[in-house]
Amino acid sequence: MSINNEFQYIIKKSNKEYNYLSGKINYCFLLVSILLLDLSYIPLDFI
């Protein structure tokens, strides 16, 4: 029973870390897409 509890704790911990990492990755993708959009609009502004 204690082994099962330990296993569940490890799964919960890894899920938390995964959610944190995926959140950071999504945030990075959002920043990159905003930067790319800004870069793609710059030539239109110059023309």
Buried (B, 14 or more C-beta within 10 A) or exposed (E): EEEEEEEEEEEEEEEEEEEEEEEEEEEEEEEEEEEEEEEEEEEEEEE
